Amino acid sequence: MRENPDYAARYGKWAMVIGGSYGLGEALARELARRGMNLVITARGQDKLDAAAARLRADFGVETKTIAADLSDPGILDVMLSGLGGTPVDFLIYNAALEHGGEFIVQDVERHLANIQVNCVAPTILVHHFARGMAERGRGGIVISSSLGGAQGLYAWASYGASKSYENLLGQALWYELKPKGVDATTFMIGSTYTPSFQRNQKLRQTPFAETRTPEGLPEGAQVPQDPEEAAANLFARLDGEWPPMVYANPRDEENANRMAALSLAERITLTSDAVRKSFEAAPGAKRGEPQLM
């Protein structure tokens, strides 16, 4: 088995995973701990943070800090800095997202603005602050989690997809801008992943994935959601070497994206949106365009 590289020597002692208390976020934190970094994990719920921090300490012997924070708070940077207490952030993963689903004009505008706050405003504020510190020290790492939902316009996810497209391009631009300053940056493009949040939504909509990631009797060609630990491992397998501008959580999604690139934009939007629309209409009791929290 290949030995994991020493990220503490490469980047510094402390990493922060925003949205790191469970699911994919915790899997990402574990990969960093496996590479020798102490962890600051943030989320809204203190109980889940404490449990995840205890697992990290027990499994890897690293130091941990937790910060309970709501990314919709306009003063989010002050909250984070207070929780850090002067600890520098040498490696940052912004893995949080707010996902409201439903047709654009059916949803209240407040839901769209909430998407923008958590998926655009908060990462801009936090990445800007911590990237400056990394650049001054001449080293650091930044990963911004995006989504396949931001790859093109998508039915029922108009503002969510737009906000994740912003994160996608932000990470790509920082890959170029920060490299001369000694700071690595990339976008993490995430597809269907079997996190607790994903499973809760599947139960709500009574889909075949409501109870298990690999149900029996799936239609031919149906794709199972990715395991969070596998997604995290795929990311760090790339980051252990030369960082690319974007990393797909699932190589299958990169293959699909390459095939889709041969289609026109109108064809890509229609193909993906038709599939999403059908899944919404199949949900028990759902009405066309009815808002749903994903």
C-alpha positions as CSV (number, residue, x, y, z in Angstrom):
1,M,0.0,0.0,0.0
2,R,1.3,3.4,-0.9
3,E,2.3,5.6,2.0
4,N,0.3,8.8,2.3
5,P,2.4,12.0,1.8
6,D,3.0,14.4,4.7
7,Y,0.7,17.3,4.2
8,A,1.7,19.0,7.4
9,A,5.3,19.4,6.0
10,R,3.9,20.4,2.6
11,Y,1.2,22.9,3.7
12,G,1.3,23.5,7.4
13,K,-0.2,21.9,10.5
14,W,-3.8,22.9,10.4
15,A,-6.6,22.2,7.9
16,M,-10.2,23.5,8.0
17,V,-13.1,21.6,6.5
18,I,-16.2,23.7,6.3
19,G,-19.1,21.3,6.4
20,G,-17.0,18.6,8.0
21,S,-19.1,17.0,10.6
22,Y,-20.5,13.9,8.7
23,G,-20.8,12.4,5.2
24,L,-18.5,13.6,2.5
25,G,-17.2,16.4,4.7
26,E,-16.0,14.0,7.4
27,A,-14.5,11.7,4.8
28,L,-12.5,14.6,3.5
29,A,-11.4,15.5,7.0
30,R,-10.2,11.9,7.5
31,E,-8.1,12.0,4.4
32,L,-6.4,15.2,5.7
33,A,-5.8,13.6,9.1
34,R,-4.4,10.5,7.4
35,R,-1.9,12.8,5.9
36,G,-0.8,14.3,9.2
37,M,-2.9,17.5,9.5
38,N,-4.7,18.7,12.6
39,L,-8.4,19.5,11.8
40,V,-10.7,22.4,12.4
41,I,-14.2,21.2,11.4
42,T,-17.2,23.4,11.1
43,A,-21.0,22.9,10.7
44,R,-24.2,24.1,12.3
45,G,-24.6,21.4,14.9
46,Q,-22.2,21.1,17.8
47,D,-23.2,17.6,18.8
48,K,-22.3,16.2,15.3
49,L,-19.1,18.2,15.3
50,D,-18.0,16.9,18.7
51,A,-18.7,13.3,17.6
52,A,-16.7,13.7,14.4
53,A,-13.8,15.4,16.2
54,A,-13.7,12.5,18.7
55,R,-13.5,10.0,15.9
56,L,-10.7,11.9,14.2
57,R,-8.7,12.1,17.4
58,A,-9.2,8.4,18.2
59,D,-8.4,7.1,14.7
60,F,-5.5,9.4,13.8
61,G,-4.2,11.0,17.0
62,V,-4.5,14.5,15.6
63,E,-5.6,17.7,17.3
64,T,-9.0,19.0,16.6
65,K,-11.0,22.2,16.9
66,T,-14.8,22.6,16.3
67,I,-16.7,25.7,15.2
68,A,-20.5,25.7,15.2
69,A,-21.4,28.3,12.6
70,D,-24.2,29.1,10.2
71,L,-22.9,30.1,6.8
72,S,-25.9,32.3,6.2
73,D,-24.7,34.6,9.0
74,P,-23.4,37.9,7.4
75,G,-20.7,37.9,10.1
76,I,-19.5,34.4,9.3
77,L,-15.8,35.4,9.0
78,D,-15.8,36.9,12.6
79,V,-17.4,33.7,13.8
80,M,-14.7,31.6,12.2
81,L,-11.9,33.8,13.4
82,S,-13.2,33.8,17.0
83,G,-13.4,30.0,16.9
84,L,-9.9,29.6,15.5
85,G,-8.5,31.7,18.3
86,G,-5.4,32.6,16.2
87,T,-4.8,29.2,14.7
88,P,-3.7,29.6,11.1
89,V,-5.5,27.8,8.3
90,D,-3.0,26.1,6.1
91,F,-5.4,24.0,4.0
92,L,-9.1,24.9,3.4
93,I,-11.9,22.8,2.0
94,Y,-15.2,24.6,1.5
95,N,-17.6,21.7,1.3
96,A,-20.9,23.3,2.4
97,A,-24.0,23.8,0.2
98,L,-27.6,24.8,0.4
99,E,-29.8,23.0,-2.0
100,H,-33.4,24.1,-2.7
101,G,-35.1,22.2,-5.5
102,G,-38.2,23.3,-7.4
103,E,-39.1,25.4,-10.4
104,F,-37.5,28.9,-10.3
105,I,-40.7,31.0,-10.3
106,V,-42.6,28.6,-8.0
107,Q,-40.1,29.0,-5.1
108,D,-40.0,32.1,-3.0
109,V,-37.2,34.5,-3.9
110,E,-35.8,34.0,-0.3
111,R,-34.9,30.5,-1.2
112,H,-32.8,31.6,-4.1
113,L,-31.1,34.2,-2.1
114,A,-30.3,31.6,0.6
115,N,-28.6,29.5,-2.1
116,I,-26.5,32.5,-3.2
117,Q,-25.5,33.4,0.4
118,V,-24.2,29.9,1.3
119,N,-22.9,28.9,-2.1
120,C,-21.5,32.2,-3.3
121,V,-21.2,34.9,-0.7
122,A,-19.8,32.8,2.2
123,P,-17.1,31.0,0.2
124,T,-16.0,34.3,-1.4
125,I,-15.6,35.8,2.1
126,L,-13.8,32.9,3.7
127,V,-11.6,31.8,0.8
128,H,-10.6,35.4,0.2
129,H,-9.5,35.8,3.8
130,F,-7.7,32.5,4.2
131,A,-6.1,32.6,0.8
132,R,-4.4,35.9,1.6
133,G,-2.8,34.3,4.7
134,M,-1.6,31.3,2.7
135,A,-0.1,33.6,0.0
136,E,1.7,35.6,2.6
137,R,3.2,32.4,4.0
138,G,4.0,31.1,0.5
139,R,2.2,27.8,0.9
140,G,-1.3,26.4,1.3
141,G,-4.1,24.4,-0.3
142,I,-7.7,25.3,-1.2
143,V,-10.5,23.0,-2.4
144,I,-13.8,24.4,-3.3
145,S,-16.6,21.8,-3.7
146,S,-18.9,22.3,-6.7
147,S,-21.5,20.1,-8.2
148,L,-22.5,18.5,-11.5
149,G,-25.6,20.5,-11.1
150,G,-23.6,23.6,-12.0
151,A,-22.2,22.1,-15.3
152,Q,-25.1,23.5,-17.3
153,G,-28.6,25.0,-16.7
154,L,-30.7,22.4,-15.0
155,Y,-34.5,22.1,-14.4
156,A,-35.6,22.7,-10.8
157,W,-32.1,23.7,-9.7
158,A,-31.7,27.1,-11.5
159,S,-30.2,29.2,-8.7
160,Y,-28.5,26.2,-7.0
161,G,-26.8,25.2,-10.3
162,A,-25.9,28.8,-11.0
163,S,-24.3,29.1,-7.5
164,K,-22.3,25.9,-7.9
165,S,-21.1,27.1,-11.3
166,Y,-19.8,30.1,-9.5
167,E,-17.8,27.9,-7.1
168,N,-16.6,25.8,-10.1
169,L,-15.1,28.8,-11.9
170,L,-13.8,30.4,-8.7
171,G,-11.7,27.3,-7.9
172,Q,-10.4,27.1,-11.5
173,A,-9.4,30.7,-11.5
174,L,-7.6,30.4,-8.1
175,W,-5.7,27.4,-9.5
176,Y,-4.0,29.8,-11.9
177,E,-3.8,32.9,-9.7
178,L,-2.5,31.4,-6.6
179,K,0.0,28.9,-8.1
180,P,2.8,31.5,-8.4
181,K,2.3,32.4,-4.7
182,G,2.9,28.8,-3.7
183,V,-0.7,28.0,-3.0
184,D,-2.5,25.1,-4.6
185,A,-6.2,25.4,-5.5
186,T,-8.8,23.4,-7.3
187,T,-12.5,22.7,-7.8
188,F,-13.9,19.4,-6.5
189,M,-16.8,18.4,-8.9
190,I,-19.2,16.2,-7.0
191,G,-21.9,14.1,-8.4
192,S,-24.5,11.8,-6.8
193,T,-23.0,10.7,-3.4
194,Y,-24.6,8.6,-0.8
195,T,-24.4,10.9,2.2
196,P,-26.9,11.0,5.0
197,S,-28.5,14.1,3.4
198,F,-28.8,12.2,0.1
199,Q,-30.4,9.3,1.9
200,R,-32.9,11.5,3.8
201,N,-34.0,12.9,0.5
202,Q,-34.4,9.5,-1.1
203,K,-36.6,8.4,1.8
204,L,-38.7,11.5,1.4
205,R,-39.2,10.7,-2.2
206,Q,-39.5,6.9,-1.7
207,T,-36.8,6.1,-4.3
208,P,-35.0,2.7,-4.7
209,F,-32.1,4.3,-2.8
210,A,-34.1,5.1,0.3
211,E,-32.6,2.2,2.3
212,T,-29.4,1.2,0.6
213,R,-26.8,2.5,-1.9
214,T,-27.0,-0.7,-3.9
215,P,-30.7,-1.8,-4.1
216,E,-31.7,-4.9,-6.0
217,G,-33.7,-4.7,-9.2
218,L,-32.4,-1.4,-10.5
219,P,-33.2,-0.7,-14.2
220,E,-30.4,-1.5,-16.6
221,G,-28.0,1.4,-16.9
222,A,-29.1,3.0,-13.7
223,Q,-26.1,4.4,-11.8
224,V,-25.7,4.0,-8.1
225,P,-24.6,7.0,-6.0
226,Q,-20.9,7.1,-5.0
227,D,-19.7,6.2,-1.5
228,P,-18.4,9.4,0.3
229,E,-15.2,7.7,1.3
230,E,-14.5,6.7,-2.3
231,A,-15.1,10.3,-3.4
232,A,-12.7,11.7,-0.8
233,A,-10.1,9.1,-1.7
234,N,-10.4,10.0,-5.4
235,L,-9.8,13.7,-4.7
236,F,-6.7,13.1,-2.6
237,A,-5.2,10.6,-5.0
238,R,-5.0,13.6,-7.4
239,L,-4.0,16.2,-4.9
240,D,-1.1,14.0,-3.7
241,G,0.6,14.9,-7.0
242,E,0.3,17.9,-9.3
243,W,-3.0,19.7,-8.7
244,P,-5.3,20.0,-11.8
245,P,-7.8,22.9,-12.1
246,M,-10.7,20.6,-11.4
247,V,-11.1,17.1,-9.9
248,Y,-14.2,14.9,-10.5
249,A,-15.2,13.0,-7.4
250,N,-16.1,10.1,-9.6
251,P,-14.1,9.2,-12.7
252,R,-17.4,8.0,-14.3
253,D,-18.7,11.6,-14.2
254,E,-15.6,12.8,-16.0
255,E,-16.2,10.2,-18.7
256,N,-19.8,11.3,-19.0
257,A,-18.8,15.0,-19.2
258,N,-16.4,14.2,-22.0
259,R,-19.2,12.4,-23.9
260,M,-21.7,15.2,-23.2
261,A,-19.2,17.8,-24.6
262,A,-19.9,16.5,-28.1
263,L,-23.6,17.7,-27.7
264,S,-24.8,21.2,-28.2
265,L,-25.6,23.2,-25.1
266,A,-29.3,23.0,-25.8
267,E,-29.0,19.2,-26.1
268,R,-27.1,19.0,-22.8
269,I,-29.6,21.2,-20.9
270,T,-32.6,19.2,-22.4
271,L,-31.1,15.8,-21.7
272,T,-30.2,16.4,-18.1
273,S,-33.3,18.5,-17.3
274,D,-35.7,15.9,-18.7
275,A,-34.2,13.3,-16.4
276,V,-34.6,15.6,-13.4
277,R,-38.1,16.6,-14.3
278,K,-39.2,13.0,-14.5
279,S,-37.7,12.2,-11.1
280,F,-39.6,15.1,-9.6
281,E,-42.9,14.1,-11.1
282,A,-42.3,10.5,-9.9
283,A,-42.0,11.6,-6.3
284,P,-45.1,10.6,-4.2
285,G,-47.6,13.5,-3.9
286,A,-45.3,15.9,-5.9
287,K,-46.8,18.6,-8.1
288,R,-45.0,20.0,-11.1
289,G,-42.5,22.6,-9.8
290,E,-43.3,22.0,-6.2
291,P,-40.4,23.2,-4.0
292,Q,-38.4,20.5,-2.4
293,L,-35.4,20.6,-0.1
294,M,-32.7,18.3,-1.3
